[in-house]
Amino acid sequence: MGNILHANAKTTPKIRKKIQESKDSAPTLAKRYKLNVKTVPR
């Protein structure tokens, strides 16, 4: 069975993994994935 995302989820498990492994800054990642800067560190 696949992962069930929350209705308001902005990221998928794959995107979260890429963000966690990235060495880029939060603003850069936020722009890349169209997220709020405060969402990235979560």
PQR file with spaces between the fields and no chain letter, atoms N, CA, C, O and H, PARSE charges and radii, in Angstrom:
ATOM       1  N    MET     1       0.848   -1.178    0.000 -0.4000 1.5000
ATOM       2  CA   MET     1       0.000    0.000    0.000 -0.0000 2.0000
ATOM       3  C    MET     1       0.891    1.237    0.000  0.5500 1.7000
ATOM       4  O    MET     1       1.892    1.268    0.715 -0.5500 1.4000
ATOM       5  N    GLY     2       0.553    2.244   -0.777 -0.4000 1.5000
ATOM       6  CA   GLY     2       1.346    3.466   -0.887 -0.0000 2.0000
ATOM       7  C    GLY     2       1.141    4.384    0.305  0.5500 1.7000
ATOM       8  O    GLY     2       0.239    4.189    1.120 -0.5500 1.4000
ATOM       9  H    GLY     2      -0.260    2.219   -1.358  0.4000 1.0000
ATOM      10  N    ASN     3       1.993    5.378    0.383 -0.4000 1.5000
ATOM      11  CA   ASN     3       1.871    6.372    1.445 -0.0000 2.0000
ATOM      12  C    ASN     3       0.658    7.246    1.195  0.5500 1.7000
ATOM      13  O    ASN     3       0.390    7.653    0.065 -0.5500 1.4000
ATOM      14  H    ASN     3       2.726    5.536   -0.279  0.4000 1.0000
ATOM      15  N    ILE     4      -0.068    7.526    2.261 -0.4000 1.5000
ATOM      16  CA   ILE     4      -1.211    8.425    2.171 -0.0000 2.0000
ATOM      17  C    ILE     4      -0.755    9.783    2.686  0.5500 1.7000
ATOM      18  O    ILE     4      -0.323    9.905    3.832 -0.5500 1.4000
ATOM      19  H    ILE     4       0.151    7.194    3.179  0.4000 1.0000
ATOM      20  N    LEU     5      -0.851   10.799    1.840 -0.4000 1.5000
ATOM      21  CA   LEU     5      -0.422   12.139    2.214 -0.0000 2.0000
ATOM      22  C    LEU     5      -1.571   12.913    2.839  0.5500 1.7000
ATOM      23  O    LEU     5      -2.733   12.729    2.476 -0.5500 1.4000
ATOM      24  H    LEU     5      -1.201   10.700    0.909  0.4000 1.0000
ATOM      25  N    HIS     6      -1.235   13.770    3.770 -0.4000 1.5000
ATOM      26  CA   HIS     6      -2.204   14.679    4.364 -0.0000 2.0000
ATOM      27  C    HIS     6      -2.760   15.566    3.255  0.5500 1.7000
ATOM      28  O    HIS     6      -2.048   15.873    2.299 -0.5500 1.4000
ATOM      29  H    HIS     6      -0.292   13.920    4.065  0.4000 1.0000
ATOM      30  N    ALA     7      -3.981   15.969    3.363 -0.4000 1.5000
ATOM      31  CA   ALA     7      -4.628   16.766    2.312 -0.0000 2.0000
ATOM      32  C    ALA     7      -3.888   18.068    2.024  0.5500 1.7000
ATOM      33  O    ALA     7      -3.917   18.555    0.894 -0.5500 1.4000
ATOM      34  H    ALA     7      -4.560   15.719    4.139  0.4000 1.0000
ATOM      35  N    ASN     8      -3.229   18.637    3.026 -0.4000 1.5000
ATOM      36  CA   ASN     8      -2.511   19.899    2.845 -0.0000 2.0000
ATOM      37  C    ASN     8      -1.017   19.702    2.631  0.5500 1.7000
ATOM      38  O    ASN     8      -0.263   20.675    2.629 -0.5500 1.4000
ATOM      39  H    ASN     8      -3.205   18.241    3.944  0.4000 1.0000
ATOM      40  N    ALA     9      -0.580   18.470    2.454 -0.4000 1.5000
ATOM      41  CA   ALA     9       0.853   18.194    2.302 -0.0000 2.0000
ATOM      42  C    ALA     9       1.403   18.867    1.049  0.5500 1.7000
ATOM      43  O    ALA     9       0.809   18.787   -0.025 -0.5500 1.4000
ATOM      44  H    ALA     9      -1.193   17.680    2.456  0.4000 1.0000
ATOM      45  N    LYS    10       2.547   19.531    1.204 -0.4000 1.5000
ATOM      46  CA   LYS    10       3.195   20.215    0.085 -0.0000 2.0000
ATOM      47  C    LYS    10       4.341   19.386   -0.481  0.5500 1.7000
ATOM      48  O    LYS    10       4.789   19.628   -1.602 -0.5500 1.4000
ATOM      49  H    LYS    10       3.030   19.596    2.077  0.4000 1.0000
ATOM      50  N    THR    11       4.818   18.410    0.290 -0.4000 1.5000
ATOM      51  CA   THR    11       5.961   17.615   -0.153 -0.0000 2.0000
ATOM      52  C    THR    11       5.625   16.132   -0.102  0.5500 1.7000
ATOM      53  O    THR    11       4.770   15.697    0.670 -0.5500 1.4000
ATOM      54  H    THR    11       4.454   18.214    1.200  0.4000 1.0000
ATOM      55  N    THR    12       6.303   15.380   -0.923 -0.4000 1.5000
ATOM      56  CA   THR    12       6.189   13.925   -0.916 -0.0000 2.0000
ATOM      57  C    THR    12       7.393   13.366   -0.167  0.5500 1.7000
ATOM      58  O    THR    12       8.349   14.100    0.082 -0.5500 1.4000
ATOM      59  H    THR    12       6.998   15.733   -1.549  0.4000 1.0000
ATOM      60  N    PRO    13       7.370   12.098    0.194 -0.5600 1.5000
ATOM      61  CA   PRO    13       8.546   11.512    0.846  0.2800 2.0000
ATOM      62  C    PRO    13       9.816   11.659    0.003  0.5500 1.7000
ATOM      63  O    PRO    13      10.899   11.848    0.558 -0.5500 1.4000
ATOM      64  N    LYS    14       9.705   11.575   -1.310 -0.4000 1.5000
ATOM      65  CA   LYS    14      10.882   11.724   -2.179 -0.0000 2.0000
ATOM      66  C    LYS    14      11.457   13.136   -2.091  0.5500 1.7000
ATOM      67  O    LYS    14      12.673   13.307   -2.007 -0.5500 1.4000
ATOM      68  H    LYS    14       8.826   11.421   -1.761  0.4000 1.0000
ATOM      69  N    ILE    15      10.587   14.147   -2.110 -0.4000 1.5000
ATOM      70  CA   ILE    15      11.050   15.534   -2.028 -0.0000 2.0000
ATOM      71  C    ILE    15      11.673   15.794   -0.661  0.5500 1.7000
ATOM      72  O    ILE    15      12.706   16.457   -0.573 -0.5500 1.4000
ATOM      73  H    ILE    15       9.599   14.007   -2.179  0.4000 1.0000
ATOM      74  N    ARG    16      11.057   15.280    0.415 -0.4000 1.5000
ATOM      75  CA   ARG    16      11.621   15.474    1.756 -0.0000 2.0000
ATOM      76  C    ARG    16      13.008   14.864    1.857  0.5500 1.7000
ATOM      77  O    ARG    16      13.903   15.449    2.468 -0.5500 1.4000
ATOM      78  H    ARG    16      10.217   14.742    0.344  0.4000 1.0000
ATOM      79  N    LYS    17      13.193   13.695    1.264 -0.4000 1.5000
ATOM      80  CA   LYS    17      14.509   13.053    1.295 -0.0000 2.0000
ATOM      81  C    LYS    17      15.537   13.900    0.543  0.5500 1.7000
ATOM      82  O    LYS    17      16.663   14.068    1.012 -0.5500 1.4000
ATOM      83  H    LYS    17      12.467   13.220    0.768  0.4000 1.0000
ATOM      84  N    LYS    18      15.155   14.433   -0.619 -0.4000 1.5000
ATOM      85  CA   LYS    18      16.069   15.287   -1.387 -0.0000 2.0000
ATOM      86  C    LYS    18      16.442   16.535   -0.591  0.5500 1.7000
ATOM      87  O    LYS    18      17.597   16.961   -0.608 -0.5500 1.4000
ATOM      88  H    LYS    18      14.241   14.297   -1.000  0.4000 1.0000
ATOM      89  N    ILE    19      15.471   17.120    0.105 -0.4000 1.5000
ATOM      90  CA   ILE    19      15.737   18.312    0.911 -0.0000 2.0000
ATOM      91  C    ILE    19      16.694   17.970    2.051  0.5500 1.7000
ATOM      92  O    ILE    19      17.633   18.720    2.319 -0.5500 1.4000
ATOM      93  H    ILE    19      14.533   16.774    0.119  0.4000 1.0000
ATOM      94  N    GLN    20      16.462   16.848    2.719 -0.4000 1.5000
ATOM      95  CA   GLN    20      17.314   16.457    3.844 -0.0000 2.0000
ATOM      96  C    GLN    20      18.745   16.174    3.408  0.5500 1.7000
ATOM      97  O    GLN    20      19.688   16.454    4.148 -0.5500 1.4000
ATOM      98  H    GLN    20      15.699   16.239    2.502  0.4000 1.0000
ATOM      99  N    GLU    21      18.910   15.622    2.216 -0.4000 1.5000
ATOM     100  CA   GLU    21      20.242   15.269    1.730 -0.0000 2.0000
ATOM     101  C    GLU    21      20.963   16.446    1.072  0.5500 1.7000
ATOM     102  O    GLU    21      22.167   16.382    0.824 -0.5500 1.4000
ATOM     103  H    GLU    21      18.143   15.395    1.615  0.4000 1.0000
ATOM     104  N    SER    22      20.229   17.507    0.796 -0.4000 1.5000
ATOM     105  CA   SER    22      20.799   18.647    0.089 -0.0000 2.0000
ATOM     106  C    SER    22      21.670   19.505    0.997  0.5500 1.7000
ATOM     107  O    SER    22      21.418   19.619    2.197 -0.5500 1.4000
ATOM     108  H    SER    22      19.251   17.559    0.998  0.4000 1.0000
ATOM     109  N    LYS    23      22.681   20.095    0.413 -0.4000 1.5000
ATOM     110  CA   LYS    23      23.542   21.031    1.134 -0.0000 2.0000
ATOM     111  C    LYS    23      23.187   22.477    0.781  0.5500 1.7000
ATOM     112  O    LYS    23      23.851   23.407    1.239 -0.5500 1.4000
ATOM     113  H    LYS    23      22.886   20.002   -0.562  0.4000 1.0000
ATOM     114  N    ASP    24      22.153   22.668   -0.025 -0.4000 1.5000
ATOM     115  CA   ASP    24      21.720   24.008   -0.417 -0.0000 2.0000
ATOM     116  C    ASP    24      21.027   24.706    0.756  0.5500 1.7000
ATOM     117  O    ASP    24      20.574   24.057    1.699 -0.5500 1.4000
ATOM     118  H    ASP    24      21.614   21.912   -0.397  0.4000 1.0000
ATOM     119  N    SER    25      20.953   26.016    0.684 -0.4000 1.5000
ATOM     120  CA   SER    25      20.320   26.806    1.742 -0.0000 2.0000
ATOM     121  C    SER    25      18.798   26.653    1.690  0.5500 1.7000
ATOM     122  O    SER    25      18.231   26.254    0.673 -0.5500 1.4000
ATOM     123  H    SER    25      21.321   26.543   -0.082  0.4000 1.0000
ATOM     124  N    ALA    26      18.158   26.979    2.803 -0.4000 1.5000
ATOM     125  CA   ALA    26      16.700   26.898    2.877 -0.0000 2.0000
ATOM     126  C    ALA    26      16.022   27.775    1.827  0.5500 1.7000
ATOM     127  O    ALA    26      15.074   27.318    1.188 -0.5500 1.4000
ATOM     128  H    ALA    26      18.619   27.303    3.630  0.4000 1.0000
ATOM     129  N    PRO    27      16.472   29.031    1.620 -0.5600 1.5000
ATOM     130  CA   PRO    27      15.826   29.843    0.581  0.2800 2.0000
ATOM     131  C    PRO    27      15.958   29.234   -0.823  0.5500 1.7000
ATOM     132  O    PRO    27      15.026   29.306   -1.624 -0.5500 1.4000
ATOM     133  N    THR    28      17.104   28.644   -1.108 -0.4000 1.5000
ATOM     134  CA   THR    28      17.305   28.017   -2.418 -0.0000 2.0000
ATOM     135  C    THR    28      16.370   26.828   -2.593  0.5500 1.7000
ATOM     136  O    THR    28      15.741   26.673   -3.640 -0.5500 1.4000
ATOM     137  H    THR    28      17.860   28.585   -0.457  0.4000 1.0000
ATOM     138  N    LEU    29      16.280   25.993   -1.566 -0.4000 1.5000
ATOM     139  CA   LEU    29      15.399   24.823   -1.631 -0.0000 2.0000
ATOM     140  C    LEU    29      13.933   25.248   -1.698  0.5500 1.7000
ATOM     141  O    LEU    29      13.143   24.642   -2.421 -0.5500 1.4000
ATOM     142  H    LEU    29      16.791   26.119   -0.715  0.4000 1.0000
ATOM     143  N    ALA    30      13.573   26.278   -0.951 -0.4000 1.5000
ATOM     144  CA   ALA    30      12.191   26.764   -0.967 -0.0000 2.0000
ATOM     145  C    ALA    30      11.795   27.217   -2.361  0.5500 1.7000
ATOM     146  O    ALA    30      10.698   26.921   -2.834 -0.5500 1.4000
ATOM     147  H    ALA    30      14.215   26.770   -0.363  0.4000 1.0000
ATOM     148  N    LYS    31      12.692   27.934   -3.009 -0.4000 1.5000
ATOM     149  CA   LYS    31      12.404   28.407   -4.362 -0.0000 2.0000
ATOM     150  C    LYS    31      12.310   27.230   -5.334  0.5500 1.7000
ATOM     151  O    LYS    31      11.420   27.190   -6.184 -0.5500 1.4000
ATOM     152  H    LYS    31      13.583   28.174   -2.624  0.4000 1.0000
ATOM     153  N    ARG    32      13.229   26.277   -5.206 -0.4000 1.5000
ATOM     154  CA   ARG    32      13.270   25.125   -6.110 -0.0000 2.0000
ATOM     155  C    ARG    32      11.991   24.293   -6.031  0.5500 1.7000
ATOM     156  O    ARG    32      11.453   23.874   -7.056 -0.5500 1.4000
ATOM     157  H    ARG    32      13.952   26.310   -4.517  0.4000 1.0000
ATOM     158  N    TYR    33      11.504   24.055   -4.799 -0.4000 1.5000
ATOM     159  CA   TYR    33      10.340   23.187   -4.616 -0.0000 2.0000
ATOM     160  C    TYR    33       9.045   23.961   -4.384  0.5500 1.7000
ATOM     161  O    TYR    33       8.013   23.378   -4.052 -0.5500 1.4000
ATOM     162  H    TYR    33      11.942   24.395   -3.967  0.4000 1.0000
ATOM     163  N    LYS    34       9.112   25.299   -4.567 -0.4000 1.5000
ATOM     164  CA   LYS    34       7.929   26.162   -4.408 -0.0000 2.0000
ATOM     165  C    LYS    34       7.309   26.010   -3.015  0.5500 1.7000
ATOM     166  O    LYS    34       6.105   25.801   -2.871 -0.5500 1.4000
ATOM     167  H    LYS    34       9.950   25.773   -4.837  0.4000 1.0000
ATOM     168  N    LEU    35       8.168   26.121   -1.995 -0.4000 1.5000
ATOM     169  CA   LEU    35       7.742   26.018   -0.606 -0.0000 2.0000
ATOM     170  C    LEU    35       8.051   27.319    0.118  0.5500 1.7000
ATOM     171  O    LEU    35       8.838   28.138   -0.358 -0.5500 1.4000
ATOM     172  H    LEU    35       9.146   26.291   -2.112  0.4000 1.0000
ATOM     173  N    ASN    36       7.427   27.498    1.267 -0.4000 1.5000
ATOM     174  CA   ASN    36       7.765   28.617    2.132 -0.0000 2.0000
ATOM     175  C    ASN    36       9.107   28.300    2.791  0.5500 1.7000
ATOM     176  O    ASN    36       9.392   27.138    3.079 -0.5500 1.4000
ATOM     177  H    ASN    36       6.788   26.832    1.653  0.4000 1.0000
ATOM     178  N    VAL    37       9.919   29.302    3.027 -0.4000 1.5000
ATOM     179  CA   VAL    37      11.239   29.093    3.636 -0.0000 2.0000
ATOM     180  C    VAL    37      11.104   28.413    5.000  0.5500 1.7000
ATOM     181  O    VAL    37      11.965   27.621    5.382 -0.5500 1.4000
ATOM     182  H    VAL    37       9.688   30.246    2.793  0.4000 1.0000
ATOM     183  N    LYS    38      10.039   28.713    5.731 -0.4000 1.5000
ATOM     184  CA   LYS    38       9.832   28.107    7.051 -0.0000 2.0000
ATOM     185  C    LYS    38       9.424   26.637    6.954  0.5500 1.7000
ATOM     186  O    LYS    38       9.552   25.901    7.932 -0.5500 1.4000
ATOM     187  H    LYS    38       9.339   29.357    5.420  0.4000 1.0000
ATOM     188  N    THR    39       8.942   26.204    5.807 -0.4000 1.5000
ATOM     189  CA   THR    39       8.534   24.815    5.618 -0.0000 2.0000
ATOM     190  C    THR    39       9.739   23.907    5.410  0.5500 1.7000
ATOM     191  O    THR    39       9.710   22.741    5.804 -0.5500 1.4000
ATOM     192  H    THR    39       8.838   26.802    5.013  0.4000 1.0000
ATOM     193  N    VAL    40      10.781   24.420    4.806 -0.4000 1.5000
ATOM     194  CA   VAL    40      11.939   23.600    4.421 -0.0000 2.0000
ATOM     195  C    VAL    40      12.586   22.890    5.610  0.5500 1.7000
ATOM     196  O    VAL    40      12.824   21.686    5.513 -0.5500 1.4000
ATOM     197  H    VAL    40      10.805   25.368    4.486  0.4000 1.0000
ATOM     198  N    PRO    41      12.885   23.564    6.727 -0.5600 1.5000
ATOM     199  CA   PRO    41      13.558   22.856    7.822  0.2800 2.0000
ATOM     200  C    PRO    41      12.691   21.824    8.541  0.5500 1.7000
ATOM     201  O    PRO    41      13.220   21.011    9.298 -0.5500 1.4000
ATOM     202  N    ARG    42      11.415   21.835    8.333 -0.4000 1.5000
ATOM     203  CA   ARG    42      10.525   20.895    9.024 -0.0000 2.0000
ATOM     204  C    ARG    42      10.764   19.535    8.546  0.5500 1.7000
ATOM     205  O    ARG    42      10.113   18.596    9.005 -0.5500 1.4000
ATOM     206  H    ARG    42      10.985   22.496    7.718  0.4000 1.0000
